[in-house]
Amino acid sequence: MNYTKLNMNEQEYSDYVDAHSKKSPIVKNCTLAFIVGGFICIIGQIFTDIFQHYGLSFKTASTYSTILLVLIAAILTAFKLYAKIGKFAGAGSIVPITGFSNSIVSPAIEYKTEGVVLGIGANMFKIAGPVLVYGICTSTLIGIVYWLIKLI
């Protein structure tokens, strides 16, 4: 090990990292994310159209489509296929609702050997938990503000 590099300042370290790190193919990654994310959304739209064709309202059809996408992503995560899609597509698989499903199911599967309560229950929301808390608190706050405005 080269111990002379241990006392680098911030700029020297940044230059060192830039020189030795692999350059990311940004255009390729963005294109793949766009295509795969778009494909997931197209699948969701197809489900919605099918449900509407069989007489469901748009709101109900959209809800069922979301539930179905979450279920499919959970199953793909359980069979370790969603990780392969994520490795290929990057953000294209994380941004849609399927990525949220994966973020809940993946830790649950990883910690299932520790038991239902301390394994699955305690670790299931490690990644998605802060998002849920933020979303619930924000929507509650907005609801209260909206209610107060309506009172005026």
MIDOSE-1310 file (N, C-alpha, C; in nm, 2 decimals, decimal comma, always signed):
residues 152
mnyt	+0,08/-0,12/+0,00/+0,00/+0,00/+0,00/+0,09/+0,12/+0,00; +0,05/+0,22/-0,08/+0,12/+0,35/-0,08/+0,07/+0,44/+0,03; +0,15/+0,45/+0,13/+0,11/+0,53/+0,25/+0,14/+0,68/+0,23; +0,21/+0,72/+0,12/+0,23/+0,86/+0,10/+0,10/+0,94/+0,06
klnm	+0,00/+0,87/+0,02/-0,12/+0,93/-0,03/-0,22/+0,95/+0,09; -0,19/+0,91/+0,21/-0,28/+0,91/+0,32/-0,31/+1,06/+0,37; -0,22/+1,15/+0,34/-0,24/+1,28/+0,39/-0,28/+1,38/+0,28; -0,37/+1,34/+0,20/-0,42/+1,42/+0,09/-0,52/+1,53/+0,14
neqe	-0,52/+1,64/+0,07/-0,62/+1,74/+0,10/-0,74/+1,70/+0,02; -0,85/+1,78/+0,03/-0,97/+1,75/-0,03/-0,96/+1,75/-0,18; -0,89/+1,85/-0,24/-0,88/+1,86/-0,38/-0,79/+1,75/-0,44; -0,68/+1,71/-0,37/-0,60/+1,60/-0,42/-0,68/+1,47/-0,42
ysdy	-0,76/+1,45/-0,31/-0,84/+1,33/-0,31/-0,95/+1,33/-0,42; -1,01/+1,44/-0,45/-1,11/+1,45/-0,55/-1,04/+1,42/-0,69; -0,92/+1,47/-0,71/-0,85/+1,45/-0,84/-0,81/+1,30/-0,85; -0,77/+1,24/-0,73/-0,73/+1,10/-0,73/-0,85/+1,01/-0,77
vdah	-0,97/+1,04/-0,71/-1,09/+0,96/-0,73/-1,13/+0,98/-0,88; -1,13/+1,10/-0,93/-1,16/+1,12/-1,07/-1,07/+1,05/-1,17; -0,94/+1,04/-1,13/-0,85/+0,97/-1,22/-0,86/+0,82/-1,22; -0,91/+0,76/-1,10/-0,92/+0,62/-1,09/-1,06/+0,56/-1,10
skks	-1,16/+0,64/-1,11/-1,29/+0,59/-1,11/-1,34/+0,56/-1,26; -1,42/+0,46/-1,27/-1,47/+0,43/-1,40/-1,58/+0,53/-1,44; -1,57/+0,58/-1,56/-1,66/+0,68/-1,61/-1,80/+0,62/-1,64; -1,90/+0,68/-1,60/-2,04/+0,63/-1,62/-2,09/+0,66/-1,75
pivk	-2,15/+0,57/-1,83/-2,21/+0,60/-1,96/-2,34/+0,67/-1,94; -2,34/+0,80/-1,92/-2,47/+0,87/-1,88/-2,57/+0,86/-1,99; -2,54/+0,87/-2,11/-2,64/+0,87/-2,22/-2,70/+0,73/-2,22; -2,62/+0,62/-2,21/-2,67/+0,49/-2,22/-2,76/+0,46/-2,09
nctl	-2,72/+0,50/-1,98/-2,80/+0,48/-1,85/-2,93/+0,55/-1,86; -2,93/+0,68/-1,91/-3,05/+0,76/-1,92/-3,15/+0,69/-2,02; -3,09/+0,65/-2,13/-3,18/+0,59/-2,23/-3,24/+0,46/-2,18; -3,16/+0,37/-2,11/-3,22/+0,25/-2,06/-3,32/+0,28/-1,95
afiv	-3,30/+0,38/-1,87/-3,39/+0,41/-1,76/-3,52/+0,46/-1,83; -3,51/+0,54/-1,93/-3,63/+0,59/-2,00/-3,71/+0,48/-2,06; -3,64/+0,39/-2,13/-3,71/+0,28/-2,20/-3,78/+0,19/-2,10; -3,70/+0,14/-2,00/-3,76/+0,05/-1,90/-3,87/+0,11/-1,82
ggfi	-3,84/+0,23/-1,77/-3,94/+0,30/-1,69/-4,07/+0,32/-1,78; -4,05/+0,36/-1,90/-4,16/+0,38/-1,99/-4,24/+0,25/-2,02; -4,16/+0,14/-2,03/-4,22/+0,01/-2,05/-4,31/-0,03/-1,93; -4,26/-0,01/-1,81/-4,34/-0,04/-1,69/-4,47/+0,04/-1,69
ciig	-4,46/+0,17/-1,73/-4,58/+0,25/-1,74/-4,67/+0,21/-1,84; -4,62/+0,16/-1,96/-4,71/+0,11/-2,06/-4,78/-0,01/-2,01; -4,71/-0,10/-1,94/-4,78/-0,22/-1,89/-4,89/-0,18/-1,79; -4,87/-0,08/-1,71/-4,97/-0,03/-1,62/-5,09/+0,03/-1,70
qift	-5,06/+0,10/-1,81/-5,17/+0,16/-1,89/-5,25/+0,05/-1,96; -5,18/-0,06/-2,00/-5,25/-0,17/-2,06/-5,34/-0,24/-1,96; -5,29/-0,26/-1,84/-5,38/-0,31/-1,73/-5,50/-0,22/-1,71; -5,48/-0,09/-1,70/-5,59/+0,00/-1,68/-5,69/-0,01/-1,79
difq	-5,64/-0,01/-1,92/-5,73/-0,02/-2,03/-5,81/-0,15/-2,03; -5,75/-0,26/-1,99/-5,82/-0,39/-1,99/-5,93/-0,38/-1,88; -5,89/-0,33/-1,76/-5,99/-0,32/-1,65/-6,11/-0,23/-1,70; -6,08/-0,12/-1,76/-6,19/-0,03/-1,81/-6,27/-0,10/-1,92
hygl	-6,21/-0,18/-2,00/-6,28/-0,25/-2,10/-6,39/-0,34/-2,04; -6,36/-0,40/-1,93/-6,45/-0,49/-1,86/-6,54/-0,41/-1,76; -6,55/-0,28/-1,78/-6,66/-0,20/-1,71/-6,62/-0,13/-1,58; -6,49/-0,13/-1,55/-6,45/-0,06/-1,42/-6,43/+0,09/-1,46
sfkt	-6,46/+0,17/-1,36/-6,43/+0,32/-1,38/-6,28/+0,34/-1,39; -6,24/+0,46/-1,44/-6,10/+0,49/-1,45/-6,03/+0,48/-1,31; -6,09/+0,54/-1,21/-6,03/+0,54/-1,08/-6,01/+0,40/-1,03; -6,11/+0,31/-1,04/-6,10/+0,17/-0,99/-6,00/+0,10/-1,07
asty	-6,00/+0,12/-1,20/-5,91/+0,05/-1,29/-5,77/+0,09/-1,26; -5,74/+0,21/-1,24/-5,61/+0,26/-1,20/-5,56/+0,20/-1,07; -5,65/+0,19/-0,97/-5,62/+0,13/-0,84/-5,58/-0,02/-0,86; -5,66/-0,09/-0,94/-5,63/-0,23/-0,96/-5,50/-0,25/-1,04
stil	-5,47/-0,16/-1,13/-5,35/-0,16/-1,21/-5,23/-0,14/-1,12; -5,24/-0,05/-1,03/-5,13/-0,02/-0,93/-5,11/-0,14/-0,84; -5,22/-0,20/-0,79/-5,20/-0,32/-0,71/-5,14/-0,43/-0,78; -5,18/-0,45/-0,91/-5,12/-0,56/-0,99/-4,97/-0,53/-1,02
lvli	-4,93/-0,41/-1,05/-4,79/-0,38/-1,07/-4,71/-0,40/-0,94; -4,76/-0,37/-0,83/-4,69/-0,39/-0,70/-4,68/-0,54/-0,68; -4,78/-0,61/-0,70/-4,78/-0,76/-0,68/-4,68/-0,82/-0,78; -4,68/-0,78/-0,90/-4,58/-0,84/-1,00/-4,44/-0,81/-0,96
aail	-4,41/-0,68/-0,91/-4,28/-0,65/-0,87/-4,24/-0,73/-0,74; -4,33/-0,75/-0,65/-4,30/-0,83/-0,53/-4,26/-0,97/-0,57; -4,34/-1,03/-0,66/-4,31/-1,17/-0,71/-4,17/-1,17/-0,78; -4,14/-1,07/-0,87/-4,01/-1,07/-0,93/-3,90/-1,05/-0,83
tafk	-3,92/-0,97/-0,73/-3,82/-0,95/-0,62/-3,80/-1,08/-0,55; -3,91/-1,16/-0,52/-3,90/-1,28/-0,45/-3,81/-1,38/-0,53; -3,83/-1,38/-0,66/-3,75/-1,47/-0,74/-3,62/-1,42/-0,79; -3,58/-1,30/-0,73/-3,45/-1,24/-0,76/-3,43/-1,19/-0,90
lyak	-3,55/-1,17/-0,97/-3,54/-1,12/-1,10/-3,55/-0,96/-1,11; -3,61/-0,90/-1,01/-3,62/-0,76/-1,01/-3,48/-0,69/-1,00; -3,39/-0,76/-0,92/-3,26/-0,70/-0,91/-3,18/-0,70/-1,04; -3,21/-0,80/-1,12/-3,15/-0,81/-1,26/-3,20/-0,70/-1,34
igkf	-3,33/-0,67/-1,33/-3,39/-0,56/-1,41/-3,33/-0,43/-1,36; -3,32/-0,41/-1,23/-3,26/-0,29/-1,17/-3,12/-0,27/-1,21; -3,04/-0,37/-1,22/-2,90/-0,36/-1,26/-2,90/-0,32/-1,41; -2,99/-0,36/-1,49/-2,99/-0,33/-1,63/-3,05/-0,19/-1,65
agag	-3,16/-0,16/-1,58/-3,23/-0,04/-1,61/-3,20/+0,08/-1,52; -3,14/+0,06/-1,40/-3,11/+0,17/-1,31/-3,24/+0,23/-1,26; -3,24/+0,36/-1,27/-3,36/+0,44/-1,22/-3,49/+0,41/-1,29; -3,48/+0,35/-1,41/-3,60/+0,32/-1,48/-3,69/+0,21/-1,41
sivp	-3,62/+0,13/-1,32/-3,70/+0,03/-1,25/-3,72/+0,08/-1,10; -3,66/+0,19/-1,06/-3,67/+0,23/-0,92/-3,78/+0,34/-0,91; -3,80/+0,43/-1,01/-3,89/+0,54/-1,00/-4,04/+0,50/-1,00; -4,08/+0,41/-1,09/-4,22/+0,37/-1,09/-4,26/+0,30/-0,96
itgf	-4,39/+0,27/-0,94/-4,44/+0,21/-0,81/-4,38/+0,07/-0,79; -4,33/+0,01/-0,89/-4,27/-0,12/-0,88/-4,14/-0,11/-0,80; -4,07/+0,00/-0,81/-3,94/+0,02/-0,73/-3,98/+0,03/-0,58; -4,09/+0,09/-0,55/-4,13/+0,10/-0,41/-4,17/-0,03/-0,36
snsi	-4,23/-0,12/-0,44/-4,26/-0,25/-0,40/-4,14/-0,33/-0,37; -4,04/-0,32/-0,46/-3,91/-0,38/-0,44/-3,84/-0,34/-0,31; -3,85/-0,21/-0,28/-3,78/-0,16/-0,16/-3,84/-0,21/-0,03; -3,97/-0,26/-0,04/-4,03/-0,31/+0,08/-4,01/-0,46/+0,09
vspa	-4,02/-0,53/-0,02/-4,01/-0,68/-0,03/-3,87/-0,73/-0,01; -3,77/-0,66/-0,07/-3,63/-0,70/-0,07/-3,58/-0,71/+0,08; -3,59/-0,61/+0,16/-3,54/-0,63/+0,30/-3,62/-0,74/+0,38; -3,75/-0,75/+0,35/-3,83/-0,85/+0,42/-3,78/-0,99/+0,38
ieyk	-3,75/-1,01/+0,26/-3,69/-1,14/+0,22/-3,55/-1,17/+0,28; -3,47/-1,06/+0,28/-3,34/-1,07/+0,33/-3,33/-1,11/+0,48; -3,42/-1,06/+0,56/-3,42/-1,08/+0,70/-3,53/-1,18/+0,75; -3,58/-1,26/+0,66/-3,69/-1,36/+0,70/-3,63/-1,46/+0,80
tegv	-3,50/-1,49/+0,79/-3,45/-1,59/+0,88/-3,44/-1,55/+1,02; -3,46/-1,42/+1,05/-3,46/-1,37/+1,19/-3,59/-1,37/+1,25; -3,69/-1,42/+1,18/-3,83/-1,44/+1,23/-3,92/-1,33/+1,18; -4,05/-1,35/+1,20/-4,15/-1,27/+1,15/-4,15/-1,13/+1,21
vlgi	-4,14/-1,12/+1,34/-4,14/-0,99/+1,40/-4,01/-0,91/+1,39; -3,90/-0,97/+1,44/-3,77/-0,90/+1,44/-3,70/-0,91/+1,31; -3,74/-1,00/+1,22/-3,68/-1,01/+1,09/-3,76/-0,93/+0,99; -3,87/-0,98/+0,95/-3,95/-0,92/+0,84/-4,01/-0,79/+0,89
ganm	-4,08/-0,79/+1,01/-4,15/-0,68/+1,06/-4,06/-0,56/+1,09; -3,94/-0,58/+1,14/-3,85/-0,48/+1,18/-3,77/-0,42/+1,06; -3,75/-0,50/+0,96/-3,66/-0,46/+0,85/-3,73/-0,43/+0,72; -3,86/-0,46/+0,72/-3,94/-0,44/+0,59/-3,94/-0,30/+0,54
fkia	-3,94/-0,20/+0,64/-3,95/-0,06/+0,60/-3,83/+0,01/+0,61; -3,71/-0,05/+0,62/-3,58/+0,01/+0,63/-3,56/+0,12/+0,52; -3,59/+0,08/+0,40/-3,56/+0,17/+0,29/-3,69/+0,26/+0,26; -3,80/+0,20/+0,26/-3,93/+0,27/+0,23/-3,99/+0,34/+0,34
gpvl	-3,95/+0,31/+0,46/-4,00/+0,37/+0,58/-4,00/+0,52/+0,59; -3,88/+0,58/+0,56/-3,87/+0,73/+0,56/-3,96/+0,79/+0,46; -3,97/+0,73/+0,34/-4,06/+0,78/+0,24/-4,21/+0,78/+0,28; -4,25/+0,67/+0,34/-4,38/+0,66/+0,40/-4,41/+0,76/+0,50
vygi	-4,32/+0,77/+0,60/-4,34/+0,87/+0,70/-4,35/+1,01/+0,65; -4,26/+1,05/+0,56/-4,27/+1,18/+0,49/-4,40/+1,20/+0,42; -4,44/+1,10/+0,34/-4,56/+1,11/+0,26/-4,68/+1,12/+0,35; -4,69/+1,04/+0,45/-4,81/+1,05/+0,54/-4,81/+1,18/+0,62
ctst	-4,70/+1,22/+0,67/-4,70/+1,35/+0,75/-4,73/+1,47/+0,65; -4,67/+1,47/+0,54/-4,69/+1,58/+0,44/-4,84/+1,58/+0,40; -4,90/+1,47/+0,36/-5,04/+1,47/+0,32/-5,13/+1,50/+0,43; -5,10/+1,47/+0,56/-5,18/+1,51/+0,67/-5,17/+1,66/+0,69
ligi	-5,05/+1,71/+0,68/-5,03/+1,86/+0,70/-5,11/+1,93/+0,59; -5,10/+1,89/+0,47/-5,17/+1,95/+0,36/-5,32/+1,94/+0,37; -5,37/+1,83/+0,42/-5,51/+1,81/+0,45/-5,56/+1,90/+0,55; -5,48/+1,92/+0,66/-5,52/+2,02/+0,77/-5,52/+2,16/+0,71
vywl	-5,42/+2,20/+0,63/-5,42/+2,33/+0,57/-5,54/+2,35/+0,48; -5,57/+2,25/+0,40/-5,68/+2,26/+0,31/-5,81/+2,27/+0,39; -5,83/+2,20/+0,49/-5,94/+2,20/+0,58/-5,96/+2,34/+0,64; -5,85/+2,40/+0,69/-5,85/+2,53/+0,75/-5,89/+2,64/+0,65
ikli	-5,84/+2,63/+0,53/-5,87/+2,72/+0,42/-6,02/+2,71/+0,38; -6,07/+2,59/+0,38/-6,21/+2,58/+0,35/-6,30/+2,64/+0,46; -6,25/+2,64/+0,58/-6,33/+2,70/+0,69/-6,34/+2,85/+0,68; -6,24/+2,91/+0,62/-6,24/+3,06/+0,60/-6,33/+3,11/+0,50
